[in-house]
Structure formats: structure tokens, C-alpha cells
């Protein structure tokens, strides 16, 4: 058995959870003359668009065409969309001919992270050339539920290749298949973490809403960096059948949208027991088909919200300043602020040896199982994937090494070591962590900066990372909601509301009331279009 000597067991090692890959399309100067003028449906939410449809002023075909045209105009700046669904217009016309609303998302064009399988003419590749050409025979559970709710699957979004598992160096939003995703607020800035394509696409009004996945930070961090709302659900609330796995004890699938209301509508269509995901059996009695009923503009009044300062403040003066203003908004809206309300195990969680054990053990087994079962010609396990990348190093490994994959392949922990590590992770993050501080201060939730302003994209040294809020909820499998909170020199920063298992109704209520009181969201400016890297 081998071990990684001297590695810190944070989200930046082994799986890196936000790292990325290499190759075409090659990163260069962004197109300087893309038409970024607003579209007629920009910033309209699901409720407003459905209202237009109900009044006969809009149909699915027109709305879908509008988003496809906007992708064609704007995505050359962003590389947020890895593939457009060639059947999107056909899906829209079929919905228009169906004779009535099919569900709460009727006619709404959505984008899915390229980890989510779809049984159509699109591919599912995790951004890797190794899976180029993989066409699953069955929709992932979340894709099937979105279609059942009436959504038009518009396409797939770019991501950090293998959800950040390729390399130990942090290159967020880079994949061999999709190139480098850029931040629409400043094009030389990182879109942040592996659901970066979804975050950038939602921010840029390339879809009504999107789907991201998170193991540690990969929904809430790009939501912060792209000025959108991201919901990282309790593990088991949303089924992961047909989603390329990372670390199953931590993996969540969740919505990213421009408003809390849209995120709540999306979440209600995704939840429920999934026969392909045993973890969802625990959600019985905890999921809701309509999360909008918990939204209350006065929902902060009397709420007890704690501020965990140790670890989650102090790494970015800009994030701290924005979070302090957000706390002032919460207090003015009637919340009872308990400050400080530190997570007792916060420092342990950020440097926890068991995190590395769990990530390496689960990732290797989950990925090997997925590759062995997936149809088509491609590597059948992690060892073959590593060999493929070496054979195609001119594209896959041009800017980064695959030291993340190689470390996972090399590490060999026993089942006993894994089970002990997982139990310790859960104890320290749950009973002795989040639950302990909530119970001690009788809190409804915690609030802290999601992460700092997005760093510059740097393919030579990797993106810099200062800190963030995601680790406690990631290790616990608990929910978190990031909401736009402010800007530092035009760069977005969010705040995260975090709670105990199945507390999505509470977190959405608080996030919605804060959103209504603060009204931070603004459209991106695509600054720096003529700046090369």
C-alpha cells in the first residue's frame, strides 16, 4: 500500500475538485467583436416566461431559438457550452404541439453539465477526449425528470475535466474537449470550479437555468464567481443515476439559476427516490415537489443565523467586506445574528487526512465501475484512461499533468481504512461540526462568504485559491445555497447559507428573503474581450 506523502487532505489534493485538463480549442485571445447585446428574454425567470406562454405571447420554439441564437453569438467568448442539442428545436415544437403545459418547466430551455447522460444525439464525456463519441442509451434520472417537467434540453456545458480529478493543479473550467471557460464578468478571470460552464452560461443568459454537480465547491463556488444562485442539495435528495461519478458519499446534483425562485422550481422537479441511486431512499419524507411554497420575502424576520468566522473569514478582504454588508442586510430584515458562531471542528475539516482517504478510495472504484459498464469504445478503467491521456498528451496534457488520476490509481487503502475515515469525516463535519454549532446557538442556518473574487486564469501555474465555505457541507453531505452578495472591482462574490440535512426549505427561505432585500444580481459586461492570456 502506498500513500501520498505530505499532502494536505483538502479539496485541492487527490481529486482537486475544481482542477482541469488540457488541449483544444487552444486558449488564445478572446474574440473582441462578439455581439453581447441583450436578448429580449434576458433575465426573465421561469415564472415570467411561463406567464408569457400562458397568455399566448410566447411558445417553446421561439424561446428555444432565441437561446440558440444567443449561444451562437456569445459563447465564442466564453466556451461555456460544450455541445448544443441538435434536436432542441424538435423538442420545443413537440412541446408546443402537446396541447397544454406538460409541467412546471414547460418549454424552458436548460443546459446540463457534461457529466449528465442524455439518450439523444449528444455525447457525455466529462470533458475528456477519451469518452468522445459516448452516447448513452438512457437519460440520467435528472435529465429524464427535467424532460418530464417539460424542459427543453438545450445542450451540455463545459467543466473542469473529470470534475477536477485530472490534475492536482487548479485550472477551473478547462477541459480537453471544451477548452477554457471564461468568466462573463471579466474574461481573463476564472469561472471557478468544475460546474464553471453552467455558471457562466446561466449568468450570460444562454439558458433559463442549468444543472451542476458538486463534490466540494463545484456548484456554490462557480455560482459565486458568476453572480448566480446555486443549490448544493443534501446527498440523497436528488438522484445521481446516469451521472458520471466522483466521490459518491459527497456528490450532489443541483440547480444553478439567476434567482432563488427559479432554483427552487428546478429543485422541485429533480427530487425523489431514484432506483439507480440507493442514497435517495433516505430522502423519503424529506423531499418536496414544490419548494416555492417555502419562499417568503419576510422570511428573515426572527430567523437565527450564525456567523462562523474561524476559517471562513479572513482569507479575502474583499469577500469579508461583502459578507459584512450582507450580514447587515440580514439584520435589517429582522434576522437574529449570532456572531461569532464558529464550527468547532472547522480547522480540522480543512486539513483532514480522512478526506484524502475517502476521495481516493471512492473515486477509483466509482470511476472504474462507470467506465466498465459504459457502452462504446473507450478506456474501461482508470489505468487505461491514464494510458489514453499519455498517448494523446499533445491535447490532453498540454498544460497540466494528470497527477490527480495517477495519485488515485497509486493509492491503495483497505476497506477498513476507508470506513474508519468516512466515519470520522461524518462525525467531525456533522455531530461535532455543523450540527454542534446549530444546536448550541439554536440556529436556523449559518452564513459566510462563498469564496473570494475569481482569480485570473493562469494555465502555467494554475488558478490561485484563497479559501471558501464549501468543505463542511461537502464532507457532511449537507445542503448549501450560494446567493449573489456583491462585487469587488466588478467581480462577483456570493454568500452561502448552510444547514443540517434536509434543510433546503429553510435555506431557500432565507436565501430568497436575502435576495429580495439586497437585489445584487446584475448582467455581465464581458470586459476584457481583447485581452489574451
C-alpha angles and dihedrals in degrees: 000000000000130000136199104252119223096355120148111234097228130120088271096069134067095358095020086200098219101034121123148206142237150257142049140048082049116229113248141130111335117241105271100203106048111141104249096169112137121264125231092255098042115139093004111135133217094268094051094045092047088051090055090050093048089053092050094246096114139027135193094255094056093044093048092048090051093055093044090052091048091051089052091051102040110023093075084072095048113029086212097135114063094184139001119222106249089206097051094107091047090052090050094050091049090054091049090052094048094091099238146009111312095200145318092304097046108160095354112141111222134180125220128209111251092253093071115092119228126187097223138081094298125096130235110214114145083235091292128131087216090073096038105136096026108141112178119218094222137044118248111251092255092049091050092049092049091052091047088054089054101259122151109227099225099182148291128293130226120250145173100291114265086004089291097312098115100079141017089226116089112242102151118204097012122128133161092236099043106028122217120338112216131210110252092215093058117004096212091056129093119261085213130234131358101302086058096123092054092047094050093044094051091046091050093050093245089139139006092252140332147215124246134174129220136199095160119348099335096122103030098041097053088043088058094045093048100041096245137119118261128189118200102190130210109278105264098027093096120038118243099197108140095015116121102249133233114169106347096201088060106026118117132175116211148157128269117196143152094252138032090238092057091046090051092050090050093048092054091058094050104049130094142082113312117203089208094055117055091192090072093068087080090061094071107122092013106073127082128203091211118040093170089081088071094056113108126168087210092046095118095062108112094357114141110223125180128211112215102201102171108093095349097070129044102048094091127028090201094052090046093052093049092046091050090055089049091052088052090054090050092051093047089051091058104268120144105233117208106197122209104021101158125191101242094221098039097120093045092052093056093055103030118151090203091062091065092046093052095044095049095043096047098038094054094048096041094048094045090051092049095047093046092054101039115101126238136041113315141107109307097207144008094274092055091045091055090049091049091053091051091051090051097036093134088070107018099041105027095117106016140033123239091234090133093060092041092052092051091049092049097047115087115184121176122243089249092053090049095049092048091049093048092049091050092048091052095045094050095043098039120028095019095032128034096005092047095057093042091051096043094054098028090240131175092205147334126249129201141144110290093218139310127284111296114275126229117276108254117178092179100056102009130246116304119242124199105175146297149192103250106091102079094052091040095056093040095046087232128144129265133180123200119202129183110265108168150311135267110202088336094311116122125242126183137197124228127222109204131185147156127294116307093005094129092119091057095043093048091049092053094042092049094049090047092048091051092048097045105032094194102154115113132167118262121258100208090225119184097033090150095049119106125199 
